[in-house]
């Protein structure tokens, strides 16, 4: 449709760390940190002392022609929500998991960061999805269909 391979559009871009962790001196290696996997690229849950607990989520962007681009983002959540997510992550209740938090990565080209977002599990084999937001701009990103050239500045 746009002259580019479908694989360029139907893909994920995964952020390695949340911005506050990336900008901290010891990043995810600070004493007392906990990650659900030693490699932050594959971790789904993270707790960094004096910063925040985080959960990985998929932020889908609908593209024209039925394609979808997904950002693998980190969401800052409440400590009690992290405990709940840990309890149900590998249990049947995971499918009912709903969380609220704040985007912890800068989402370009919109410049979204630190905006509220609601998460829900849409597929029990995947991390939760960003499904809505009280922030009007993020809600538009989640619900509108975007032209393919919106991806031009992404890796």
N, CA, C and O atoms as a GROMACS GRO file, in nm:
protein
  620
    1UNK      N    1   0.082  -0.120   0.000
    1UNK     CA    2   0.000   0.000   0.000
    1UNK      C    3   0.086   0.126   0.000
    1UNK      O    4   0.061   0.218  -0.077
    2UNK      N    5   0.187   0.131   0.086
    2UNK     CA    6   0.272   0.250   0.091
    2UNK      C    7   0.407   0.224   0.027
    2UNK      O    8   0.495   0.310   0.031
    3UNK      N    9   0.424   0.107  -0.032
    3UNK     CA   10   0.550   0.074  -0.098
    3UNK      C   11   0.655   0.016  -0.007
    3UNK      O   12   0.767  -0.010  -0.052
    4UNK      N   13   0.623  -0.006   0.122
    4UNK     CA   14   0.718  -0.064   0.216
    4UNK      C   15   0.670  -0.201   0.260
    4UNK      O   16   0.550  -0.229   0.258
    5UNK      N   17   0.762  -0.285   0.299
    5UNK     CA   18   0.728  -0.421   0.341
    5UNK      C   19   0.634  -0.418   0.460
    5UNK      O   20   0.646  -0.334   0.549
    6UNK      N   21   0.539  -0.511   0.460
    6UNK     CA   22   0.444  -0.522   0.569
    6UNK      C   23   0.514  -0.540   0.703
    6UNK      O   24   0.466  -0.487   0.804
    7UNK      N   25   0.624  -0.612   0.708
    7UNK     CA   26   0.697  -0.637   0.832
    7UNK      C   27   0.746  -0.508   0.896
    7UNK      O   28   0.764  -0.502   1.017
    8UNK      N   29   0.767  -0.404   0.817
    8UNK     CA   30   0.811  -0.276   0.872
    8UNK      C   31   0.700  -0.211   0.953
    8UNK      O   32   0.727  -0.131   1.043
    9UNK      N   33   0.574  -0.246   0.923
    9UNK     CA   34   0.460  -0.185   0.992
    9UNK      C   35   0.408  -0.271   1.106
    9UNK      O   36   0.377  -0.219   1.213
   10UNK      N   37   0.396  -0.400   1.086
   10UNK     CA   38   0.344  -0.490   1.188
   10UNK      C   39   0.460  -0.538   1.274
   10UNK      O   40   0.509  -0.650   1.257
   11UNK      N   41   0.504  -0.454   1.367
   11UNK     CA   42   0.620  -0.486   1.449
   11UNK      C   43   0.611  -0.414   1.582
   11UNK      O   44   0.523  -0.332   1.605
   12UNK      N   45   0.706  -0.447   1.669
   12UNK     CA   46   0.716  -0.385   1.800
   12UNK      C   47   0.849  -0.312   1.812
   12UNK      O   48   0.949  -0.355   1.755
   13UNK      N   49   0.849  -0.204   1.886
   13UNK     CA   50   0.972  -0.139   1.928
   13UNK      C   51   0.968  -0.142   2.079
   13UNK      O   52   0.878  -0.085   2.141
   14UNK      N   53   1.065  -0.208   2.140
   14UNK     CA   54   1.066  -0.229   2.284
   14UNK      C   55   1.168  -0.136   2.350
   14UNK      O   56   1.286  -0.136   2.315
   15UNK      N   57   1.120  -0.057   2.445
   15UNK     CA   58   1.209   0.027   2.524
   15UNK      C   59   1.280  -0.061   2.627
   15UNK      O   60   1.216  -0.144   2.692
   16UNK      N   61   1.411  -0.044   2.641
   16UNK     CA   62   1.490  -0.128   2.733
   16UNK      C   63   1.461  -0.094   2.878
   16UNK      O   64   1.444  -0.183   2.961
   17UNK      N   65   1.456   0.036   2.910
   17UNK     CA   66   1.435   0.082   3.047
   17UNK      C   67   1.338   0.199   3.049
   17UNK      O   68   1.324   0.270   2.949
   18UNK      N   69   1.269   0.220   3.161
   18UNK     CA   70   1.189   0.342   3.177
   18UNK      C   71   1.282   0.463   3.183
   18UNK      O   72   1.396   0.452   3.229
   19UNK      N   73   1.236   0.577   3.138
   19UNK     CA   74   1.318   0.700   3.137
   19UNK      C   75   1.378   0.733   3.274
   19UNK      O   76   1.498   0.762   3.282
   20UNK      N   77   1.300   0.729   3.384
   20UNK     CA   78   1.361   0.764   3.513
   20UNK      C   79   1.475   0.669   3.552
   20UNK      O   80   1.569   0.711   3.619
   21UNK      N   81   1.467   0.543   3.512
   21UNK     CA   82   1.573   0.446   3.542
   21UNK      C   83   1.691   0.471   3.449
   21UNK      O   84   1.806   0.468   3.493
   22UNK      N   85   1.663   0.494   3.323
   22UNK     CA   86   1.767   0.521   3.224
   22UNK      C   87   1.850   0.642   3.265
   22UNK      O   88   1.971   0.646   3.242
   23UNK      N   89   1.785   0.741   3.324
   23UNK     CA   90   1.853   0.864   3.363
   23UNK      C   91   1.915   0.860   3.502
   23UNK      O   92   1.974   0.958   3.546
   24UNK      N   93   1.902   0.748   3.572
   24UNK     CA   94   1.961   0.736   3.706
   24UNK      C   95   2.104   0.681   3.695
   24UNK      O   96   2.134   0.608   3.601
   25UNK      N   97   2.191   0.715   3.789
   25UNK     CA   98   2.332   0.677   3.778
   25UNK      C   99   2.356   0.526   3.764
   25UNK      O  100   2.434   0.484   3.679
   26UNK      N  101   2.292   0.444   3.847
   26UNK     CA  102   2.317   0.300   3.842
   26UNK      C  103   2.211   0.224   3.763
   26UNK      O  104   2.216   0.102   3.752
   27UNK      N  105   2.116   0.298   3.710
   27UNK     CA  106   2.006   0.241   3.632
   27UNK      C  107   1.940   0.125   3.706
   27UNK      O  108   1.902   0.142   3.823
   28UNK      N  109   1.924   0.012   3.644
   28UNK     CA  110   1.855  -0.102   3.706
   28UNK      C  111   1.947  -0.184   3.797
   28UNK      O  112   1.904  -0.286   3.852
   29UNK      N  113   2.070  -0.142   3.813
   29UNK     CA  114   2.166  -0.216   3.894
   29UNK      C  115   2.178  -0.162   4.037
   29UNK      O  116   2.258  -0.214   4.116
   30UNK      N  117   2.101  -0.062   4.072
   30UNK     CA  118   2.108  -0.004   4.205
   30UNK      C  119   2.069  -0.110   4.309
   30UNK      O  120   1.984  -0.195   4.284
   31UNK      N  121   2.133  -0.103   4.425
   31UNK     CA  122   2.105  -0.199   4.532
   31UNK      C  123   1.957  -0.198   4.568
   31UNK      O  124   1.897  -0.092   4.583
   32UNK      N  125   1.900  -0.316   4.581
   32UNK     CA  126   1.759  -0.329   4.616
   32UNK      C  127   1.667  -0.336   4.497
   32UNK      O  128   1.546  -0.351   4.514
   33UNK      N  129   1.721  -0.326   4.376
   33UNK     CA  130   1.637  -0.336   4.256
   33UNK      C  131   1.593  -0.480   4.235
   33UNK      O  132   1.661  -0.574   4.275
   34UNK      N  133   1.478  -0.494   4.173
   34UNK     CA  134   1.425  -0.626   4.140
   34UNK      C  135   1.368  -0.619   3.999
   34UNK      O  136   1.292  -0.528   3.966
   35UNK      N  137   1.403  -0.717   3.916
   35UNK     CA  138   1.348  -0.732   3.782
   35UNK      C  139   1.297  -0.875   3.768
   35UNK      O  140   1.355  -0.967   3.825
   36UNK      N  141   1.190  -0.893   3.694
   36UNK     CA  142   1.134  -1.027   3.676
   36UNK      C  143   1.224  -1.115   3.589
   36UNK      O  144   1.207  -1.236   3.585
   37UNK      N  145   1.319  -1.054   3.520
   37UNK     CA  146   1.419  -1.125   3.442
   37UNK      C  147   1.549  -1.045   3.455
   37UNK      O  148   1.544  -0.922   3.458
   38UNK      N  149   1.664  -1.111   3.462
   38UNK     CA  150   1.789  -1.035   3.477
   38UNK      C  151   1.814  -0.936   3.363
   38UNK      O  152   1.880  -0.834   3.383
   39UNK      N  153   1.763  -0.966   3.245
   39UNK     CA  154   1.780  -0.877   3.129
   39UNK      C  155   1.660  -0.783   3.121
   39UNK      O  156   1.549  -0.830   3.098
   40UNK      N  157   1.681  -0.652   3.139
   40UNK     CA  158   1.566  -0.560   3.136
   40UNK      C  159   1.494  -0.558   3.002
   40UNK      O  160   1.379  -0.514   2.995
   41UNK      N  161   1.559  -0.604   2.896
   41UNK     CA  162   1.493  -0.609   2.765
   41UNK      C  163   1.381  -0.712   2.765
   41UNK      O  164   1.281  -0.694   2.695
   42UNK      N  165   1.396  -0.818   2.841
   42UNK     CA  166   1.294  -0.922   2.845
   42UNK      C  167   1.212  -0.920   2.974
   42UNK      O  168   1.112  -0.992   2.984
   43UNK      N  169   1.250  -0.840   3.071
   43UNK     CA  170   1.174  -0.830   3.196
   43UNK      C  171   1.037  -0.768   3.170
   43UNK      O  172   1.021  -0.684   3.081
   44UNK      N  173   0.939  -0.811   3.247
   44UNK     CA  174   0.804  -0.757   3.235
   44UNK      C  175   0.765  -0.674   3.357
   44UNK      O  176   0.673  -0.592   3.351
   45UNK      N  177   0.836  -0.696   3.468
   45UNK     CA  178   0.808  -0.624   3.593
   45UNK      C  179   0.941  -0.577   3.651
   45UNK      O  180   1.044  -0.644   3.637
   46UNK      N  181   0.937  -0.461   3.716
   46UNK     CA  182   1.060  -0.402   3.768
   46UNK      C  183   1.027  -0.315   3.889
   46UNK      O  184   0.926  -0.245   3.889
   47UNK      N  185   1.112  -0.320   3.990
   47UNK     CA  186   1.101  -0.233   4.108
   47UNK      C  187   1.237  -0.170   4.130
   47UNK      O  188   1.336  -0.240   4.151
   48UNK      N  189   1.243  -0.037   4.125
   48UNK     CA  190   1.368   0.036   4.147
   48UNK      C  191   1.350   0.125   4.270
   48UNK      O  192   1.265   0.214   4.269
   49UNK      N  193   1.430   0.102   4.376
   49UNK     CA  194   1.417   0.183   4.497
   49UNK      C  195   1.425   0.333   4.467
   49UNK      O  196   1.505   0.378   4.385
   50UNK      N  197   1.342   0.407   4.536
   50UNK     CA  198   1.338   0.554   4.527
   50UNK      C  199   1.297   0.605   4.389
   50UNK      O  200   1.305   0.725   4.363
   51UNK      N  201   1.253   0.516   4.300
   51UNK     CA  202   1.204   0.562   4.169
   51UNK      C  203   1.059   0.518   4.154
   51UNK      O  204   0.968   0.600   4.167
   52UNK      N  205   1.036   0.389   4.127
   52UNK     CA  206   0.899   0.341   4.110
   52UNK      C  207   0.899   0.194   4.075
   52UNK      O  208   1.001   0.140   4.031
   53UNK      N  209   0.788   0.129   4.094
   53UNK     CA  210   0.769  -0.001   4.030
   53UNK      C  211   0.715   0.024   3.888
   53UNK      O  212   0.650   0.124   3.862
   54UNK      N  213   0.745  -0.071   3.799
   54UNK     CA  214   0.704  -0.057   3.660
   54UNK      C  215   0.653  -0.191   3.608
   54UNK      O  216   0.692  -0.297   3.656
   55UNK      N  217   0.565  -0.183   3.512
   55UNK     CA  218   0.518  -0.301   3.439
   55UNK      C  219   0.533  -0.271   3.291
   55UNK      O  220   0.511  -0.158   3.246
   56UNK      N  221   0.571  -0.373   3.217
   56UNK     CA  222   0.582  -0.357   3.072
   56UNK      C  223   0.441  -0.369   3.013
   56UNK      O  224   0.359  -0.446   3.061
   57UNK      N  225   0.416  -0.292   2.908
   57UNK     CA  226   0.287  -0.296   2.839
   57UNK      C  227   0.308  -0.272   2.690
   57UNK      O  228   0.411  -0.220   2.648
   58UNK      N  229   0.209  -0.310   2.613
   58UNK     CA  230   0.210  -0.282   2.470
   58UNK      C  231   0.121  -0.163   2.442
   58UNK      O  232   0.006  -0.158   2.484
   59UNK      N  233   0.176  -0.066   2.369
   59UNK     CA  234   0.100   0.051   2.329
   59UNK      C  235   0.078   0.039   2.178
   59UNK      O  236   0.170   0.065   2.100
   60UNK      N  237  -0.043  -0.001   2.136
   60UNK     CA  238  -0.068  -0.022   1.993
   60UNK      C  239  -0.100   0.109   1.920
   60UNK      O  240  -0.169   0.196   1.974
   61UNK      N  241  -0.050   0.120   1.798
   61UNK     CA  242  -0.080   0.233   1.711
   61UNK      C  243  -0.137   0.173   1.582
   61UNK      O  244  -0.069   0.100   1.510
   62UNK      N  245  -0.262   0.205   1.556
   62UNK     CA  246  -0.327   0.153   1.435
   62UNK      C  247  -0.280   0.233   1.314
   62UNK      O  248  -0.280   0.356   1.316
   63UNK      N  249  -0.238   0.161   1.210
   63UNK     CA  250  -0.194   0.224   1.087
   63UNK      C  251  -0.294   0.198   0.976
   63UNK      O  252  -0.367   0.098   0.978
   64UNK      N  253  -0.298   0.286   0.880
   64UNK     CA  254  -0.386   0.268   0.765
   64UNK      C  255  -0.357   0.134   0.698
   64UNK      O  256  -0.243   0.088   0.696
   65UNK      N  257  -0.461   0.074   0.644
   65UNK     CA  258  -0.446  -0.052   0.574
   65UNK      C  259  -0.452  -0.173   0.665
   65UNK      O  260  -0.417  -0.283   0.622
   66UNK      N  261  -0.495  -0.154   0.790
   66UNK     CA  262  -0.509  -0.266   0.881
   66UNK      C  263  -0.382  -0.311   0.951
   66UNK      O  264  -0.381  -0.417   1.012
   67UNK      N  265  -0.275  -0.232   0.944
   67UNK     CA  266  -0.151  -0.267   1.011
   67UNK      C  267  -0.152  -0.212   1.153
   67UNK      O  268  -0.231  -0.124   1.186
   68UNK      N  269  -0.063  -0.265   1.236
   68UNK     CA  270  -0.050  -0.217   1.373
   68UNK      C  271   0.096  -0.213   1.412
   68UNK      O  272   0.171  -0.308   1.386
   69UNK      N  273   0.135  -0.104   1.472
   69UNK     CA  274   0.269  -0.086   1.525
   69UNK      C  275   0.256  -0.086   1.677
   69UNK      O  276   0.166  -0.020   1.730
   70UNK      N  277   0.342  -0.158   1.748
   70UNK     CA  278   0.333  -0.165   1.893
   70UNK      C  279   0.462  -0.117   1.958
   70UNK      O  280   0.572  -0.162   1.925
   71UNK      N  281   0.446  -0.024   2.052
   71UNK     CA  282   0.557   0.016   2.136
   71UNK      C  283   0.554  -0.074   2.260
   71UNK      O  284   0.449  -0.088   2.322
   72UNK      N  285   0.666  -0.134   2.298
   72UNK     CA  286   0.679  -0.205   2.424
   72UNK      C  287   0.728  -0.105   2.527
   72UNK      O  288   0.847  -0.077   2.535
   73UNK      N  289   0.636  -0.052   2.606
   73UNK     CA  290   0.666   0.059   2.697
   73UNK      C  291   0.670   0.011   2.842
   73UNK      O  292   0.623  -0.098   2.874
   74UNK      N  293   0.725   0.095   2.926
   74UNK     CA  294   0.719   0.075   3.070
   74UNK      C  295   0.616   0.171   3.126
   74UNK      O  296   0.608   0.287   3.086
   75UNK      N  297   0.537   0.121   3.221
   75UNK     CA  298   0.436   0.202   3.287
   75UNK      C  299   0.468   0.206   3.436
   75UNK      O  300   0.484   0.102   3.499
   76UNK      N  301   0.479   0.327   3.491
   76UNK     CA  302   0.499   0.343   3.636
   76UNK      C  303   0.366   0.313   3.704
   76UNK      O  304   0.263   0.370   3.670
   77UNK      N  305   0.371   0.222   3.803
   77UNK     CA  306   0.248   0.182   3.872
   77UNK      C  307   0.267   0.195   4.023
   77UNK      O  308   0.378   0.216   4.071
   78UNK      N  309   0.159   0.183   4.095
   78UNK     CA  310   0.161   0.188   4.241
   78UNK      C  311   0.224   0.059   4.295
   78UNK      O  312   0.205  -0.048   4.236
   79UNK      N  313   0.300   0.066   4.406
   79UNK     CA  314   0.363  -0.054   4.462
   79UNK      C  315   0.263  -0.168   4.490
   79UNK      O  316   0.296  -0.284   4.468
   80UNK      N  317   0.144  -0.136   4.538
   80UNK     CA  318   0.044  -0.241   4.562
   80UNK      C  319   0.003  -0.310   4.432
   80UNK      O  320  -0.025  -0.430   4.430
   81UNK      N  321  -0.002  -0.233   4.323
   81UNK     CA  322  -0.037  -0.291   4.194
   81UNK      C  323   0.073  -0.385   4.145
   81UNK      O  324   0.044  -0.486   4.080
   82UNK      N  325   0.200  -0.353   4.175
   82UNK     CA  326   0.308  -0.443   4.138
   82UNK      C  327   0.294  -0.575   4.214
   82UNK      O  328   0.311  -0.682   4.155
   83UNK      N  329   0.263  -0.568   4.342
   83UNK     CA  330   0.245  -0.690   4.421
   83UNK      C  331   0.132  -0.775   4.365
   83UNK      O  332   0.145  -0.897   4.353
   84UNK      N  333   0.021  -0.712   4.330
   84UNK     CA  334  -0.092  -0.784   4.272
   84UNK      C  335  -0.052  -0.847   4.138
   84UNK      O  336  -0.083  -0.963   4.112
   85UNK      N  337   0.016  -0.770   4.053
   85UNK     CA  338   0.058  -0.822   3.922
   85UNK      C  339   0.151  -0.943   3.940
   85UNK      O  340   0.140  -1.040   3.866
   86UNK      N  341   0.241  -0.936   4.037
   86UNK     CA  342   0.332  -1.049   4.062
   86UNK      C  343   0.254  -1.174   4.103
   86UNK      O  344   0.288  -1.285   4.062
   87UNK      N  345   0.150  -1.156   4.185
   87UNK     CA  346   0.071  -1.270   4.231
   87UNK      C  347  -0.006  -1.339   4.118
   87UNK      O  348  -0.020  -1.461   4.119
   88UNK      N  349  -0.055  -1.261   4.021
   88UNK     CA  350  -0.142  -1.320   3.918
   88UNK      C  351  -0.072  -1.342   3.784
   88UNK      O  352  -0.130  -1.402   3.694
   89UNK      N  353   0.053  -1.295   3.769
   89UNK     CA  354   0.119  -1.294   3.638
   89UNK      C  355   0.117  -1.431   3.569
   89UNK      O  356   0.093  -1.438   3.449
   90UNK      N  357   0.141  -1.537   3.642
   90UNK     CA  358   0.144  -1.671   3.582
   90UNK      C  359   0.027  -1.756   3.629
   90UNK      O  360   0.034  -1.879   3.624
   91UNK      N  361  -0.078  -1.693   3.672
   91UNK     CA  362  -0.198  -1.762   3.721
   91UNK      C  363  -0.314  -1.737   3.626
   91UNK      O  364  -0.309  -1.646   3.543
   92UNK      N  365  -0.420  -1.818   3.637
   92UNK     CA  366  -0.538  -1.796   3.551
   92UNK      C  367  -0.597  -1.656   3.564
   92UNK      O  368  -0.657  -1.604   3.469
   93UNK      N  369  -0.582  -1.594   3.680
   93UNK     CA  370  -0.636  -1.459   3.704
   93UNK      C  371  -0.568  -1.351   3.621
   93UNK      O  372  -0.617  -1.239   3.612
   94UNK      N  373  -0.455  -1.385   3.562
   94UNK     CA  374  -0.382  -1.286   3.481
   94UNK      C  375  -0.472  -1.227   3.373
   94UNK      O  376  -0.462  -1.107   3.344
   95UNK      N  377  -0.558  -1.306   3.314
   95UNK     CA  378  -0.646  -1.258   3.208
   95UNK      C  379  -0.739  -1.147   3.251
   95UNK      O  380  -0.792  -1.074   3.167
   96UNK      N  381  -0.761  -1.132   3.382
   96UNK     CA  382  -0.848  -1.028   3.435
   96UNK      C  383  -0.771  -0.906   3.487
   96UNK      O  384  -0.831  -0.812   3.540
   97UNK      N  385  -0.639  -0.907   3.472
   97UNK     CA  386  -0.555  -0.799   3.527
   97UNK      C  387  -0.585  -0.666   3.457
   97UNK      O  388  -0.585  -0.656   3.335
   98UNK      N  389  -0.610  -0.566   3.539
   98UNK     CA  390  -0.627  -0.428   3.492
   98UNK      C  391  -0.544  -0.340   3.585
   98UNK      O  392  -0.547  -0.357   3.707
   99UNK      N  393  -0.471  -0.247   3.527
   99UNK     CA  394  -0.384  -0.158   3.603
   99UNK      C  395  -0.398  -0.016   3.551
   99UNK      O  396  -0.442   0.006   3.437
  100UNK      N  397  -0.362   0.080   3.633
  100UNK     CA  398  -0.350   0.219   3.590
  100UNK      C  399  -0.210   0.267   3.627
  100UNK      O  400  -0.150   0.219   3.723
  101UNK      N  401  -0.161   0.360   3.549
  101UNK     CA  402  -0.028   0.412   3.577
  101UNK      C  403   0.004   0.528   3.484
  101UNK      O  404  -0.085   0.593   3.431
  102UNK      N  405   0.134   0.551   3.467
  102UNK     CA  406   0.182   0.663   3.386
  102UNK      C  407   0.289   0.614   3.289
  102UNK      O  408   0.375   0.535   3.325
  103UNK      N  409   0.283   0.663   3.165
  103UNK     CA  410   0.386   0.629   3.067
  103UNK      C  411   0.522   0.667   3.121
  103UNK      O  412   0.544   0.781   3.164
  104UNK      N  413   0.615   0.572   3.119
  104UNK     CA  414   0.750   0.598   3.170
  104UNK      C  415   0.853   0.602   3.057
  104UNK      O  416   0.973   0.599   3.083
  105UNK      N  417   0.806   0.608   2.933
  105UNK     CA  418   0.893   0.625   2.816
  105UNK      C  419   0.837   0.738   2.732
  105UNK      O  420   0.716   0.763   2.732
  106UNK      N  421   0.924   0.806   2.660
  106UNK     CA  422   0.882   0.914   2.570
  106UNK      C  423   0.838   0.852   2.438
  106UNK      O  424   0.915   0.784   2.372
  107UNK      N  425   0.713   0.877   2.402
  107UNK     CA  426   0.656   0.818   2.281
  107UNK      C  427   0.656   0.922   2.170
  107UNK      O  428   0.579   1.018   2.170
  108UNK      N  429   0.745   0.898   2.075
  108UNK     CA  430   0.758   0.987   1.959
  108UNK      C  431   0.681   0.927   1.842
  108UNK      O  432   0.671   0.805   1.833
  109UNK      N  433   0.628   1.005   1.756
  109UNK     CA  434   0.651   1.148   1.737
  109UNK      C  435   0.558   1.239   1.817
  109UNK      O  436   0.560   1.360   1.796
  110UNK      N  437   0.479   1.184   1.906
  110UNK     CA  438   0.381   1.264   1.979
  110UNK      C  439   0.439   1.334   2.101
  110UNK      O  440   0.379   1.429   2.151
  111UNK      N  441   0.555   1.292   2.150
  111UNK     CA  442   0.614   1.355   2.267
  111UNK      C  443   0.543   1.320   2.396
  111UNK      O  444   0.557   1.392   2.495
  112UNK      N  445   0.467   1.212   2.397
  112UNK     CA  446   0.393   1.173   2.517
  112UNK      C  447   0.487   1.114   2.622
  112UNK      O  448   0.574   1.033   2.590
  113UNK      N  449   0.468   1.157   2.746
  113UNK     CA  450   0.551   1.109   2.856
  113UNK      C  451   0.483   1.149   2.986
  113UNK      O  452   0.430   1.260   2.997
  114UNK      N  453   0.484   1.060   3.084
  114UNK     CA  454   0.425   1.085   3.216
  114UNK      C  455   0.276   1.114   3.209
  114UNK      O  456   0.223   1.187   3.293
  115UNK      N  457   0.207   1.057   3.111
  115UNK     CA  458   0.063   1.076   3.102
  115UNK      C  459  -0.007   0.951   3.154
  115UNK      O  460   0.046   0.840   3.141
  116UNK      N  461  -0.126   0.967   3.212
  116UNK     CA  462  -0.196   0.852   3.268
  116UNK      C  463  -0.245   0.757   3.160
  116UNK      O  464  -0.280   0.798   3.049
  117UNK      N  465  -0.246   0.627   3.196
  117UNK     CA  466  -0.289   0.526   3.101
  117UNK      C  467  -0.353   0.409   3.176
  117UNK      O  468  -0.314   0.377   3.288
  118UNK      N  469  -0.451   0.348   3.114
  118UNK     CA  470  -0.519   0.231   3.168
  118UNK      C  471  -0.473   0.108   3.091
  118UNK      O  472  -0.464   0.110   2.968
  119UNK      N  473  -0.444   0.002   3.164
  119UNK     CA  474  -0.394  -0.122   3.104
  119UNK      C  475  -0.494  -0.235   3.128
  119UNK      O  476  -0.565  -0.238   3.228
  120UNK      N  477  -0.497  -0.327   3.032
  120UNK     CA  478  -0.578  -0.448   3.045
  120UNK      C  479  -0.510  -0.560   2.967
  120UNK      O  480  -0.442  -0.535   2.868
  121UNK      N  481  -0.528  -0.682   3.012
  121UNK     CA  482  -0.477  -0.798   2.941
  121UNK      C  483  -0.576  -0.831   2.832
  121UNK      O  484  -0.692  -0.863   2.860
  122UNK      N  485  -0.532  -0.825   2.706
  122UNK     CA  486  -0.617  -0.858   2.592
  122UNK      C  487  -0.586  -0.997   2.539
  122UNK      O  488  -0.670  -1.061   2.475
  123UNK      N  489  -0.464  -1.044   2.566
  123UNK     CA  490  -0.419  -1.176   2.524
  123UNK      C  491  -0.336  -1.233   2.639
  123UNK      O  492  -0.235  -1.174   2.676
  124UNK      N  493  -0.378  -1.345   2.697
  124UNK     CA  494  -0.305  -1.398   2.814
  124UNK      C  495  -0.162  -1.442   2.784
  124UNK      O  496  -0.087  -1.472   2.876
  125UNK      N  497  -0.125  -1.446   2.657
  125UNK     CA  498   0.013  -1.482   2.620
  125UNK      C  499   0.100  -1.359   2.599
  125UNK      O  500   0.216  -1.372   2.559
  126UNK      N  501   0.047  -1.240   2.625
  126UNK     CA  502   0.121  -1.116   2.604
  126UNK      C  503   0.113  -1.028   2.728
  126UNK      O  504   0.032  -1.053   2.818
  127UNK      N  505   0.199  -0.926   2.733
  127UNK     CA  506   0.192  -0.828   2.841
  127UNK      C  507   0.062  -0.749   2.825
  127UNK      O  508   0.001  -0.752   2.718
  128UNK      N  509   0.020  -0.678   2.929
  128UNK     CA  510  -0.101  -0.596   2.917
  128UNK      C  511  -0.089  -0.492   2.807
  128UNK      O  512   0.022  -0.452   2.769
  129UNK      N  513  -0.202  -0.448   2.758
  129UNK     CA  514  -0.209  -0.345   2.655
  129UNK      C  515  -0.253  -0.212   2.716
  129UNK      O  516  -0.332  -0.210   2.811
  130UNK      N  517  -0.203  -0.103   2.662
  130UNK     CA  518  -0.257   0.029   2.691
  130UNK      C  519  -0.390   0.036   2.617
  130UNK      O  520  -0.393   0.026   2.494
  131UNK      N  521  -0.500   0.052   2.689
  131UNK     CA  522  -0.631   0.046   2.625
  131UNK      C  523  -0.704   0.180   2.622
  131UNK      O  524  -0.790   0.202   2.537
  132UNK      N  525  -0.670   0.269   2.715
  132UNK     CA  526  -0.736   0.400   2.716
  132UNK      C  527  -0.656   0.494   2.805
  132UNK      O  528  -0.564   0.454   2.876
  133UNK      N  529  -0.695   0.621   2.798
  133UNK     CA  530  -0.628   0.721   2.880
  133UNK      C  531  -0.719   0.841   2.900
  133UNK      O  532  -0.791   0.879   2.809
  134UNK      N  533  -0.716   0.901   3.020
  134UNK     CA  534  -0.788   1.027   3.037
  134UNK      C  535  -0.717   1.142   2.965
  134UNK      O  536  -0.774   1.250   2.949
  135UNK      N  537  -0.592   1.119   2.922
  135UNK     CA  538  -0.518   1.218   2.845
  135UNK      C  539  -0.568   1.213   2.701
  135UNK      O  540  -0.558   1.110   2.635
  136UNK      N  541  -0.621   1.322   2.653
  136UNK     CA  542  -0.684   1.327   2.520
  136UNK      C  543  -0.587   1.287   2.408
  136UNK      O  544  -0.625   1.213   2.317
  137UNK      N  545  -0.464   1.335   2.414
  137UNK     CA  546  -0.368   1.305   2.308
  137UNK      C  547  -0.332   1.156   2.303
  137UNK      O  548  -0.327   1.097   2.196
  138UNK      N  549  -0.307   1.097   2.420
  138UNK     CA  550  -0.277   0.954   2.422
  138UNK      C  551  -0.399   0.873   2.376
  138UNK      O  552  -0.385   0.774   2.304
  139UNK      N  553  -0.516   0.914   2.419
  139UNK     CA  554  -0.637   0.842   2.377
  139UNK      C  555  -0.653   0.847   2.224
  139UNK      O  556  -0.697   0.750   2.164
  140UNK      N  557  -0.617   0.960   2.163
  140UNK     CA  558  -0.621   0.969   2.016
  140UNK      C  559  -0.520   0.874   1.953
  140UNK      O  560  -0.550   0.809   1.853
  141UNK      N  561  -0.400   0.865   2.011
  141UNK     CA  562  -0.298   0.773   1.959
  141UNK      C  563  -0.352   0.630   1.962
  141UNK      O  564  -0.328   0.552   1.870
  142UNK      N  565  -0.423   0.596   2.069
  142UNK     CA  566  -0.475   0.460   2.086
  142UNK      C  567  -0.596   0.429   1.999
  142UNK      O  568  -0.622   0.312   1.969
  143UNK      N  569  -0.671   0.529   1.960
  143UNK     CA  570  -0.798   0.502   1.892
  143UNK      C  571  -0.801   0.541   1.744
  143UNK      O  572  -0.880   0.485   1.669
  144UNK      N  573  -0.719   0.635   1.702
  144UNK     CA  574  -0.722   0.679   1.563
  144UNK      C  575  -0.636   0.590   1.475
  144UNK      O  576  -0.550   0.517   1.523
  145UNK      N  577  -0.661   0.597   1.346
  145UNK     CA  578  -0.579   0.528   1.247
  145UNK      C  579  -0.481   0.631   1.191
  145UNK      O  580  -0.520   0.742   1.156
  146UNK      N  581  -0.352   0.593   1.184
  146UNK     CA  582  -0.246   0.686   1.148
  146UNK      C  583  -0.185   0.649   1.014
  146UNK      O  584  -0.183   0.532   0.976
  147UNK      N  585  -0.134   0.750   0.940
  147UNK     CA  586  -0.065   0.721   0.813
  147UNK      C  587   0.067   0.649   0.839
  147UNK      O  588   0.129   0.666   0.945
  148UNK      N  589   0.110   0.569   0.744
  148UNK     CA  590   0.232   0.490   0.759
  148UNK      C  591   0.356   0.578   0.780
  148UNK      O  592   0.449   0.535   0.848
  149UNK      N  593   0.358   0.697   0.724
  149UNK     CA  594   0.478   0.780   0.736
  149UNK      C  595   0.501   0.831   0.878
  149UNK      O  596   0.604   0.893   0.905
  150UNK      N  597   0.407   0.806   0.968
  150UNK     CA  598   0.428   0.842   1.108
  150UNK      C  599   0.547   0.764   1.166
  150UNK      O  600   0.605   0.804   1.267
  151UNK      N  601   0.581   0.653   1.102
  151UNK     CA  602   0.692   0.566   1.148
  151UNK      C  603   0.827   0.610   1.095
  151UNK      O  604   0.929   0.552   1.134
  152UNK      N  605   0.832   0.708   1.009
  152UNK     CA  606   0.957   0.746   0.940
  152UNK      C  607   1.072   0.774   1.037
  152UNK      O  608   1.187   0.745   1.005
  153UNK      N  609   1.043   0.831   1.154
  153UNK     CA  610   1.151   0.868   1.246
  153UNK      C  611   1.187   0.757   1.344
  153UNK      O  612   1.275   0.776   1.428
  154UNK      N  613   1.122   0.643   1.335
  154UNK     CA  614   1.148   0.534   1.429
  154UNK      C  615   1.256   0.440   1.376
  154UNK      O  616   1.275   0.428   1.255
  155UNK      N  617   1.326   0.372   1.469
  155UNK     CA  618   1.432   0.278   1.426
  155UNK      C  619   1.376   0.157   1.353
  155UNK      O  620   1.452   0.070   1.311
   0.00000   0.00000   0.00000
